[in-house]
Amino acid sequence: MDPQDETLINRLLGDNPDLKTLVDNHRDYEKRLEEMNKRPHLSTEEDLERKKLQKAKLAGKDKIERILAAHRN
């Protein structure tokens, strides 16, 4: 995210518990994906989990973007 978005997120976190949950989950997904991506090989189950994490991370980011867009205007 760009620095303006980070600033806006930090400003809104105290007043918006849904945003805090989304941001926390997004960061958790990102950390877990980074750990998985470091491994040279994943089992079929691990690859499926990685794909689910990617989808969940993207869905969360879309929700975060909608919240931010509503506060940018």
C-alpha positions as a Markdown table, in Angstrom:
| # | Residue | x | y | z |
|---|---|---|---|---|
| 1 | Met | 0.0 | 0.0 | 0.0 |
| 2 | Asp | 1.2 | 3.5 | -0.6 |
| 3 | Pro | 2.1 | 5.8 | 2.2 |
| 4 | Gln | -1.1 | 7.8 | 1.9 |
| 5 | Asp | -3.2 | 4.7 | 2.4 |
| 6 | Glu | -1.1 | 3.6 | 5.4 |
| 7 | Thr | -1.7 | 7.1 | 6.9 |
| 8 | Leu | -5.4 | 6.9 | 6.3 |
| 9 | Ile | -5.6 | 3.3 | 7.7 |
| 10 | Asn | -3.7 | 4.4 | 10.8 |
| 11 | Arg | -6.1 | 7.3 | 11.3 |
| 12 | Leu | -9.2 | 5.1 | 10.8 |
| 13 | Leu | -8.1 | 2.0 | 12.9 |
| 14 | Gly | -9.2 | 3.4 | 16.2 |
| 15 | Asp | -12.8 | 4.2 | 15.0 |
| 16 | Asn | -13.3 | 1.2 | 12.7 |
| 17 | Pro | -13.0 | -2.2 | 14.3 |
| 18 | Asp | -13.9 | -3.9 | 11.0 |
| 19 | Leu | -11.0 | -2.2 | 9.3 |
| 20 | Lys | -8.7 | -3.2 | 12.1 |
| 21 | Thr | -9.7 | -6.9 | 11.7 |
| 22 | Leu | -9.3 | -6.7 | 7.9 |
| 23 | Val | -5.9 | -5.1 | 8.2 |
| 24 | Asp | -4.7 | -7.6 | 10.8 |
| 25 | Asn | -6.0 | -10.5 | 8.7 |
| 26 | His | -4.3 | -9.1 | 5.6 |
| 27 | Arg | -1.0 | -8.8 | 7.4 |
| 28 | Asp | -1.3 | -12.3 | 8.7 |
| 29 | Tyr | -2.1 | -13.7 | 5.3 |
| 30 | Glu | 0.8 | -11.9 | 3.8 |
| 31 | Lys | 3.2 | -13.2 | 6.4 |
| 32 | Arg | 2.0 | -16.8 | 6.0 |
| 33 | Leu | 2.2 | -16.5 | 2.2 |
| 34 | Glu | 5.8 | -15.2 | 2.4 |
| 35 | Glu | 6.7 | -18.2 | 4.6 |
| 36 | Met | 5.1 | -20.6 | 2.1 |
| 37 | Asn | 6.8 | -18.9 | -0.9 |
| 38 | Lys | 10.2 | -19.4 | 0.6 |
| 39 | Arg | 9.8 | -23.2 | 0.5 |
| 40 | Pro | 11.0 | -24.8 | -2.7 |
| 41 | His | 8.2 | -27.4 | -2.7 |
| 42 | Leu | 4.7 | -27.6 | -1.3 |
| 43 | Ser | 2.5 | -30.6 | -0.9 |
| 44 | Thr | -0.8 | -30.7 | -2.7 |
| 45 | Glu | -2.5 | -29.7 | 0.6 |
| 46 | Glu | -0.1 | -26.8 | 1.2 |
| 47 | Asp | -0.5 | -25.5 | -2.4 |
| 48 | Leu | -4.3 | -25.6 | -1.9 |
| 49 | Glu | -3.9 | -23.7 | 1.4 |
| 50 | Arg | -1.6 | -21.1 | -0.3 |
| 51 | Lys | -4.3 | -20.5 | -3.0 |
| 52 | Lys | -7.0 | -20.1 | -0.4 |
| 53 | Leu | -4.8 | -17.6 | 1.5 |
| 54 | Gln | -4.1 | -15.7 | -1.7 |
| 55 | Lys | -7.9 | -15.4 | -2.4 |
| 56 | Ala | -8.7 | -14.4 | 1.2 |
| 57 | Lys | -5.9 | -11.8 | 1.1 |
| 58 | Leu | -7.2 | -10.4 | -2.1 |
| 59 | Ala | -10.8 | -10.3 | -0.9 |
| 60 | Gly | -9.7 | -8.6 | 2.3 |
| 61 | Lys | -7.7 | -6.0 | 0.3 |
| 62 | Asp | -10.8 | -5.3 | -1.8 |
| 63 | Lys | -12.8 | -4.6 | 1.3 |
| 64 | Ile | -10.0 | -2.4 | 2.7 |
| 65 | Glu | -9.9 | -0.5 | -0.5 |
| 66 | Arg | -13.7 | 0.1 | -0.4 |
| 67 | Ile | -13.5 | 1.5 | 3.1 |
| 68 | Leu | -10.6 | 3.7 | 2.2 |
| 69 | Ala | -12.3 | 5.0 | -0.9 |
| 70 | Ala | -15.3 | 6.0 | 1.1 |
| 71 | His | -13.1 | 8.1 | 3.4 |
| 72 | Arg | -11.0 | 9.6 | 0.6 |
| 73 | Asn | -14.0 | 11.5 | -0.9 |
